[in-house]
Amino acid sequence: MSAEPGLLEHLPADVHGLLPFELAALAGKLAAHGVVLGLNELRPPVDPFLPAEREQLAQELEAAATLHAPHVAVLDSIRSLARPGASCVVTCLEPGLGGGTLATLAQCLQVVSLAEELRARWGAPVVPLVWNDCEGIDSRRLEERTVLDRSDELARVRLEAVARGERSWRSVPLVRERYGLGAARAFLRQLYGDAPKIDAALDLFMPREGEDLGRACTRSWLELFGPRGLVVVESDTLRERGSQALARIVSGGFLASVREALATFPGGAPLELEEEELIVHTGGTTPRILGAGGDGYRYRDEPGSRTPSELAAELVQEPQPWSPSPLLRPLVRDLVLPVAAVVGDRGELARHLITADLHRSLGLPLPAFLRRVSLTLVDGAARDALEREGLQLEQVLRHGSPEGEVPVPDRELLEALDVLAQESRERLANLRPRLTDLEPSLAIPWKRATRELLGSIERLGQKVARVGANRRGRSRRRRRLLANGLRPHGGPQDEVHGPIPWVARHGTGWIDGLARELDPACAEHLVLHLP
């Protein structure tokens, strides 16, 4: 039996599969690395900032936030960071078309709920904060979003590719004609134009003329969660502070510490350090990528290298054009912000484990880490498909919608009707001589009766065949809906689909409902049943 609308269902955490280090985290084996399983394990962090440093940080964040005209609760959150002992709960997100994915929305909601809970427990300011990584190194994939079309097939809504040499969407104001912004909105309206909240959803999540993707996402998240005090910090807001932090990190034994952590990583190293893009120099006409090599760090396009101290000097002398990779980002973030806890996905957990020892060697408090909530949204169409196909939700989430079709007994029925027609034809043929012996004129009604009886059986067979084909077609459609809606591309729904279709159909009330029910330290997989 399907769950009722409005119900928040809990499934096992491993419904989409877990890697060895994730299993170790859920088993409580990574507590020494700051990975926590419950709110009772969280403690207020040691305050690493002087009062003047806090005041300056709050001023810089407020100056950047006012550009977005945020809710007053956002400004109150920022100003509270100037108070001694104030801390923040952080999640790092990459911007994406349409406000990102459902996982993005869930992470925003999770840090808000976590900050509210810790604020009540600790009696001190705890600010929910999103680090909007507007300068992600691999930003090409951010230009499109996967959606379901009207046939429940996966389709892509996308912007036209940025021109050669424009590395990051962050630096590209979206012009309607050049990047297909109007075409993307029109495509979504074609798909979901009959949804009652489509205009509100497009206005909330789609970029506006002149916005870049990073700023568009900042606006969306602030509109949704700003009334609850969520602060969104774009990656270039604290550029000078970040470059100073980078200098401290690279001169503090970063490469050696990472190599040691990778050698002892649970289940085997998740990356090859020499293949990683570590720092990007964004000055000039094209970006230049620094990785590990030579005497320390080397640009991919030059044979020479620089030592950690030489790179640190460059970072200090010219702070503006440097951008850290996701591997360096946790350290930069924790050096420039008073972080109490981090909410992150699988990749963020791996980076947290890799950099944990380096936190200690830098004299930097190691923040607590909580796995992000994993979420699946299920509506009435999906519940109906599950029930009619005789499938369990957990089965579909683990293994996908099964191949093949539900058996329809039309073939057996058609064979039985063929046998009946053949037997009727033979028996009627045997009756004809006896009828004509009785009266020759009976041959005419015999022909009519034979034709009508066999025609009726044939028409019944045609109806049976049509019913079977329709049932198989509906079954294929339902299974396609389950596969593409609940497990698109064989992966989690919340990592592929975005919020626009859901907000277009149901508004934002379900987000508020989820907020009321959400345990911010939940380790299970959540399923929210919508109308």
C-alpha positions in Angstrom: 0.0 0.0 0.0 1.4 3.4 -0.9 2.0 6.1 1.7 -0.4 8.9 2.1 0.3 12.4 0.8 2.1 14.6 3.3 3.8 11.7 5.0 7.5 11.9 5.6 8.8 8.3 5.1 12.2 7.0 6.3 14.1 4.5 4.4 17.6 2.9 5.1 20.5 5.3 4.5 22.1 2.9 2.0 19.1 2.8 -0.4 21.3 4.3 -3.2 24.5 2.5 -2.1 27.3 3.8 0.1 31.1 3.8 -0.3 33.3 2.3 2.4 34.1 5.6 4.1 30.4 6.5 4.2 29.7 3.2 5.9 32.5 3.9 8.3 30.9 7.3 9.1 27.5 5.8 9.7 29.0 3.2 12.0 30.5 5.9 14.2 34.1 5.0 13.2 35.1 8.5 12.1 34.3 10.5 15.3 38.0 11.3 15.6 37.7 13.2 12.3 34.7 15.2 13.5 32.0 13.2 11.8 28.9 13.2 14.1 25.8 11.2 14.1 23.6 13.2 16.4 23.1 16.7 17.7 24.2 15.7 21.2 27.7 15.2 19.8 28.0 18.8 18.7 29.8 21.3 20.9 30.3 25.1 20.6 33.6 25.6 18.8 36.7 27.4 20.1 36.5 31.0 19.0 39.5 31.7 16.7 38.7 35.4 16.0 39.5 38.6 17.7 36.7 41.1 18.2 38.1 43.5 15.6 38.4 40.6 13.1 34.7 39.6 13.7 33.6 43.2 13.2 35.4 43.5 9.9 34.1 40.1 8.7 30.5 41.1 9.5 30.9 44.4 7.7 32.3 42.8 4.5 29.5 40.2 4.5 26.8 42.9 5.0 28.2 45.1 2.2 28.0 42.1 -0.2 24.5 41.0 1.0 22.9 44.4 0.6 23.5 44.2 -3.2 20.7 41.5 -3.1 18.3 43.5 -0.9 17.8 40.5 1.4 15.2 40.0 4.1 16.1 41.7 7.4 16.6 38.3 9.0 19.7 37.9 6.7 21.2 41.1 7.9 20.5 40.2 11.5 22.3 36.9 11.0 25.3 38.6 9.5 25.5 41.3 12.3 25.3 38.5 14.9 28.6 37.2 13.6 30.3 40.2 15.1 29.4 38.9 18.6 32.1 36.9 20.5 31.3 33.2 20.4 29.0 33.4 17.4 29.5 30.6 14.8 27.9 29.4 11.6 26.7 26.1 10.1 28.0 25.9 6.5 27.2 24.0 3.4 29.1 24.5 0.1 27.0 24.5 -3.1 27.7 25.0 -6.8 25.2 27.1 -8.6 23.2 25.6 -11.4 20.5 26.3 -13.8 17.0 26.5 -12.2 18.4 26.9 -8.7 20.4 23.8 -8.7 19.1 20.3 -7.8 16.7 19.1 -5.2 19.7 18.2 -3.1 20.8 21.8 -3.2 17.4 22.9 -1.8 17.5 20.1 0.9 21.0 21.2 2.0 19.9 24.8 2.4 16.9 23.7 4.5 19.2 21.4 6.5 21.7 24.1 7.5 18.8 26.4 8.5 17.2 23.8 10.7 20.5 22.8 12.2 21.4 26.4 13.0 18.1 27.0 14.7 18.5 23.8 16.8 22.1 24.7 17.9 21.1 28.3 18.6 18.5 27.0 21.1 20.9 24.5 22.7 23.9 26.7 23.0 22.3 30.0 23.8 24.6 31.8 21.3 24.3 33.0 17.7 24.5 30.2 15.2 24.1 31.4 11.6 23.1 29.2 8.7 25.4 29.9 5.7 25.7 28.7 2.2 29.1 29.1 0.5 28.0 29.6 -3.1 31.0 28.3 -5.1 30.4 30.5 -8.1 33.8 29.7 -9.5 33.7 26.0 -9.6 36.5 24.7 -11.8 34.3 22.4 -13.8 31.4 24.7 -14.5 30.4 23.4 -17.9 27.8 21.0 -16.5 26.0 23.8 -14.7 24.4 25.1 -17.9 21.7 22.5 -18.1 19.1 20.7 -16.0 17.4 17.4 -16.5 13.6 17.4 -16.5 10.7 15.0 -17.3 8.9 15.7 -20.5 5.2 15.0 -21.1 5.9 11.4 -22.1 7.9 10.9 -18.9 11.1 10.7 -20.8 14.2 12.5 -19.6 14.9 15.8 -21.4 17.4 18.6 -21.0 16.7 22.3 -20.6 19.9 24.1 -21.3 21.5 27.4 -22.0 23.7 28.0 -25.0 27.3 27.3 -24.2 29.5 30.2 -23.1 31.9 31.5 -25.7 35.4 30.1 -25.9 37.6 31.6 -23.3 34.7 32.4 -20.9 35.7 29.8 -18.3 33.1 30.3 -15.6 29.4 31.0 -15.8 30.0 33.2 -12.7 31.5 35.9 -14.9 29.0 35.7 -17.7 25.9 37.9 -17.4 23.1 36.1 -19.2 21.8 37.9 -22.3 18.5 36.5 -23.5 19.4 36.2 -27.2 23.0 35.1 -26.9 22.6 32.3 -24.3 19.1 31.1 -25.0 17.6 32.3 -21.7 14.2 33.0 -23.3 14.2 29.6 -25.1 15.0 27.8 -21.8 12.0 29.5 -20.1 9.7 28.8 -23.0 10.7 25.1 -23.0 9.9 24.8 -19.3 6.6 26.6 -19.8 5.7 24.2 -22.6 6.3 21.3 -20.2 4.7 22.6 -17.1 2.5 25.5 -18.4 -0.6 23.9 -17.0 0.8 23.8 -13.4 -0.8 26.4 -11.2 2.4 27.9 -9.9 4.5 27.8 -13.0 5.0 31.6 -13.2 6.1 31.8 -9.6 8.5 28.9 -10.1 10.1 30.4 -13.2 10.5 33.8 -11.5 12.0 32.2 -8.4 14.5 29.9 -10.0 15.4 30.9 -13.5 18.1 33.5 -14.2 16.9 37.0 -15.1 18.3 39.1 -17.9 21.8 40.4 -16.9 22.2 37.9 -14.0 24.9 35.2 -14.0 24.2 31.7 -12.7 25.9 32.3 -9.4 23.9 35.5 -8.7 20.7 33.9 -9.8 21.1 31.1 -7.3 22.0 33.5 -4.6 18.8 35.4 -5.2 16.7 32.1 -5.3 18.1 30.8 -2.1 17.7 34.1 -0.3 14.1 34.5 -1.4 13.3 31.0 -0.2 15.3 30.9 3.1 16.2 34.5 3.8 13.2 34.9 6.1 14.8 32.2 8.3 18.2 34.0 8.4 20.1 32.1 5.7 23.2 33.9 4.6 24.6 33.2 1.1 28.3 34.1 0.6 29.5 34.0 -3.0 33.0 32.6 -3.4 34.5 36.0 -4.5 33.0 37.9 -1.6 36.0 37.3 0.7 38.6 37.1 -2.0 41.4 38.8 -0.2 40.8 36.8 3.0 40.7 33.7 0.9 44.0 34.4 -0.8 45.7 35.0 2.5 44.2 31.7 3.8 45.5 29.9 0.7 49.0 31.3 1.3 48.8 29.9 4.9 47.6 26.5 3.6 50.2 26.0 0.9 53.0 27.0 3.1 51.7 24.8 5.9 52.5 21.4 4.4 49.3 20.9 2.4 50.7 18.5 -0.2 52.5 16.3 2.3 49.5 16.2 4.6 47.1 15.3 1.8 49.4 12.5 0.5 49.5 11.0 4.0 45.8 11.2 4.4 45.2 9.5 1.0 47.5 6.7 1.9 45.4 5.8 4.9 41.9 6.7 3.5 39.2 4.2 4.5 38.5 1.9 1.5 41.2 3.4 -0.6 42.1 6.9 -1.9 39.1 8.6 -3.7 41.4 10.7 -5.9 44.9 11.0 -7.3 46.6 14.2 -6.0 48.7 14.7 -9.1 45.6 14.7 -11.3 43.7 17.2 -9.1 43.2 20.9 -10.1 44.2 22.7 -6.9 44.3 26.4 -7.5 43.1 28.5 -10.5 44.6 31.8 -11.5 41.6 33.6 -13.0 43.5 36.7 -14.2 44.2 37.2 -17.9 42.2 36.1 -20.9 42.1 32.4 -19.9 42.3 30.7 -16.6 45.5 28.9 -15.6 45.3 25.8 -13.4 47.9 24.9 -10.7 48.3 21.3 -9.7 50.9 19.3 -7.7 54.2 18.8 -9.5 57.9 19.6 -9.6 59.1 21.4 -6.5 55.5 21.8 -5.2 53.0 23.4 -7.6 53.0 23.7 -11.3 50.8 25.3 -14.0 49.5 22.7 -16.5 50.8 24.7 -19.4 54.4 25.3 -18.3 57.4 23.0 -17.6 58.7 24.9 -14.5 57.2 24.8 -11.0 57.3 26.8 -7.7 57.9 25.8 -4.2 55.1 26.2 -1.6 56.8 29.3 -0.1 57.1 30.9 -3.6 53.4 30.2 -4.3 52.5 31.7 -0.9 54.4 34.9 -1.7 52.5 35.2 -5.1 49.2 34.7 -3.3 49.9 37.4 -0.8 51.3 39.9 -3.3 48.4 39.5 -5.8 45.4 38.3 -3.8 42.6 39.0 -6.3 42.8 36.4 -9.1 43.1 33.1 -7.1 40.4 30.5 -6.7 40.7 27.3 -4.6 39.6 23.9 -5.8 37.0 21.9 -3.9 39.9 20.1 -2.1 41.3 23.3 -0.7 37.9 25.0 -0.2 37.2 23.4 3.3 40.4 24.8 4.7 39.9 28.3 3.1 36.3 28.4 4.4 37.3 27.4 7.9 40.1 29.9 8.1 37.9 32.9 7.0 34.6 31.9 8.9 33.8 30.8 12.4 32.5 27.4 11.4 30.9 25.1 14.0 29.6 22.5 11.7 29.5 21.5 8.0 26.8 19.8 6.1 28.0 18.1 3.0 27.6 15.3 0.5 29.8 12.3 -0.3 32.5 14.4 -2.0 32.5 17.0 0.8 32.9 14.2 3.4 35.9 12.8 1.6 37.5 16.2 1.5 36.8 16.7 5.2 38.6 13.5 6.0 41.5 14.3 3.8 42.1 17.7 5.3 41.3 16.9 9.0 45.0 16.5 10.1 45.9 19.7 8.2 43.3 21.6 10.3 45.1 20.5 13.4 48.6 21.4 12.1 47.3 24.9 11.1 46.0 25.3 14.6 42.5 25.5 13.1 39.5 24.0 15.0 38.1 21.0 13.2 34.4 21.6 12.6 31.8 18.9 13.0 30.6 17.2 9.9 27.1 15.9 9.2 26.1 14.1 6.0 23.6 15.9 3.9 20.0 14.7 4.0 19.1 12.5 1.0 15.6 13.1 -0.3 13.1 11.7 -2.8 9.9 13.4 -3.7 7.0 11.1 -4.6 3.7 12.5 -6.0 0.3 10.9 -6.7 1.3 9.7 -10.2 4.3 7.8 -8.9 2.3 6.3 -6.0 -0.4 5.2 -8.5 2.3 3.6 -10.8 3.9 1.8 -7.9 0.5 0.3 -6.8 -0.6 -0.7 -10.2 2.7 -2.3 -11.1 2.9 -4.1 -7.7 6.3 -2.5 -6.8 7.7 -1.2 -3.6 9.2 2.2 -3.4 12.4 1.0 -1.7 12.8 -1.7 -4.4 12.6 1.0 -7.2 15.0 3.3 -5.4 17.6 0.5 -4.9 17.3 -1.2 -8.3 15.3 1.0 -10.6 12.1 0.1 -12.3 12.3 -3.5 -13.5 12.8 -4.4 -17.1 10.1 -6.1 -19.1 6.4 -5.8 -18.7 3.7 -7.0 -16.4 2.3 -10.2 -17.9 -1.1 -9.7 -19.5 -3.2 -12.9 -20.1 -4.2 -11.8 -23.6 -2.1 -14.4 -25.4 -3.7 -17.3 -23.6 -7.2 -15.8 -24.1 -6.5 -15.3 -27.8 -5.3 -18.9 -28.2 -8.5 -20.1 -26.4 -10.6 -18.0 -28.8 -8.8 -19.4 -31.8 -9.5 -22.9 -30.5 -13.1 -22.0 -29.9 -13.5 -20.6 -33.5 -11.9 -23.7 -35.0 -14.1 -26.0 -33.0 -17.2 -24.0 -33.9 -16.3 -24.0 -37.6 -15.9 -27.8 -37.6 -19.1 -28.4 -35.6 -21.1 -26.1 -37.8 -19.6 -27.8 -40.9 -20.7 -31.1 -39.6 -24.3 -29.8 -39.1 -24.7 -28.5 -42.7 -25.4 -31.8 -44.4 -28.0 -32.7 -41.8 -29.7 -29.3 -42.1 -29.8 -29.4 -46.0 -31.1 -33.0 -45.9 -33.9 -31.8 -43.7 -34.6 -28.7 -45.9 -32.3 -27.4 -48.7 -33.3 -23.8 -48.0 -31.7 -24.1 -44.5 -28.3 -23.6 -46.1 -28.8 -19.9 -46.3 -29.5 -19.3 -42.5 -26.7 -21.8 -41.8 -24.3 -19.5 -43.7 -25.6 -16.4 -41.9 -25.3 -18.1 -38.4 -21.8 -19.3 -39.2 -20.7 -15.9 -40.4 -22.1 -14.1 -37.3 -20.8 -16.6 -34.8 -17.3 -16.7 -36.2 -17.3 -12.9 -36.7 -18.4 -12.4 -33.1 -15.5 -14.6 -31.9 -13.1 -12.7 -34.1 -14.3 -9.3 -32.9 -14.0 -10.5 -29.3 -10.4 -11.5 -30.1 -9.6 -8.1 -31.5 -10.9 -6.4 -28.4 -8.9 -8.7 -26.2 -5.8 -7.9 -28.2 -6.5 -4.1 -27.9 -7.0 -4.4 -24.2 -3.7 -6.3 -23.8 -1.8 -3.8 -25.9 -3.3 -0.9 -23.9 -2.4 -2.5 -20.6 1.2 -3.1 -21.8 1.4 0.4 -23.0 0.2 1.8 -19.7 2.6 -0.5 -17.9 5.5 0.7 -20.0 4.5 4.3 -19.3 4.2 3.8 -15.6 7.5 2.0 -15.4 9.1 4.8 -17.5 7.7 7.3 -15.0 9.1 5.4 -12.1 12.5 4.9 -13.7 13.0 8.5 -14.9 11.2 10.2 -12.1 12.5 8.3 -9.0 15.9 7.0 -10.3 16.9 9.1 -13.3 20.0 7.9 -15.1 20.2 5.1 -12.5 21.0 7.6 -9.7 19.3 9.5 -6.9 16.5 11.8 -7.9 17.7 14.7 -5.8 21.1 14.8 -7.6 19.5 15.1 -11.1 16.1 16.8 -10.9 15.6 20.4 -9.9 12.9 22.1 -7.9 11.0 23.9 -10.7 8.4 21.2 -11.6 7.7 20.6 -7.9 7.2 24.2 -7.0 5.2 24.8 -10.2 2.7 22.1 -9.2 2.7 22.4 -5.4 4.0 25.9 -4.6 6.5 26.2 -1.7 4.3 24.9 1.1 5.9 21.4 1.0 9.2 23.0 1.7 7.8 24.6 4.8 6.2 21.3 5.8 9.5 19.5 5.3 11.2 22.1 7.5 8.9 21.4 10.3 9.5 17.7 10.2 13.2 17.6 9.4 15.7 16.2 11.8 18.9 18.1 10.7 21.1 15.1 11.8 18.9 12.5 10.1 21.1 9.7 8.6 18.2 7.9 6.9 16.9 8.5 3.4 13.8 10.7 3.4 10.8 10.3 1.2 8.3 13.2 1.1 4.9 12.2 -0.3 3.3 15.1 -2.1 -0.3 15.3 -3.4 
